[in-house]
Amino acid sequence: MDHYYVNKNAQSNGDHEVHKESCDYLPSSENRIYLGYFSNCSEAVQKARESFDQSNGCYFCSYECHTT
């Protein structure tokens, strides 16, 4: 289980990336929204899509949910 966050700022392709709390690329506190404590990134991405339709897992910390 991990704490997950979504970046408020979209990437150049429009994705809002979902990160684990331990990620080296976790956005600063003012640029992220806490999603919750989940057993996998799929659950976290699903939660992020409630705020941002185009959400995607981080390549580095949530690779199994990174699709674009």
N, C-alpha and C positions, 0 to 999 in steps of 0.2 A: 504494500500500500504506500502511496505517495501523495503529497500535496501537489496540486496542479494549478497553473495560472494560464490565462490567455493574454496575449499582447493586445492592447487597445489599438495599436498602430498596425495597419495592414502592411504586408510585404509588397514589393513592386507588382506581384501578380494578383494582389487582392486578398491573399490569405492572412488570417489572423492566427498566428502560431500558438500552439499549446505546449507549455513547458512544465517539466517537473521542477520542484523547488530547488533541487540540487544542480540544475543545469548551469553550465558556464555561460550560456546565452540568455539566461532569465532577464527579462526587461526590468528596468528600474521600477521601484514601487509605484511611482506616479503613472507609469505606462502599462500597468497590468491589472487584471481583475482576478481575484481568487475564485477558483472554481469549486474546490473542495478536496476531499481525501478519497481517492479512488484506487481500486485494485489494478486498474490498467488504463492505458491512454485512450482506448476506445470510449470508455465511459466519460472521460474528461472532455474529449472532443465533442461528444454528443451534448454535454452540458454547455460547452462553449458555443455551440450552434444555436442555443436559445438567445444569445446576444448577437452573434455574428454568423450569418448563414454560411459564409465561406471561411470555415475554420479547418485547421490542418495540424497534424503533429509535427513537432520540431524534428528536423533531420538528425540532430545529435542526441537528444534525450528521449524522444518518442518515435524512433525510426519506424516501428511497426505500424504507426498511424500516419506516417508521412507519405502523401500520395502525389503531391505536386511540388 
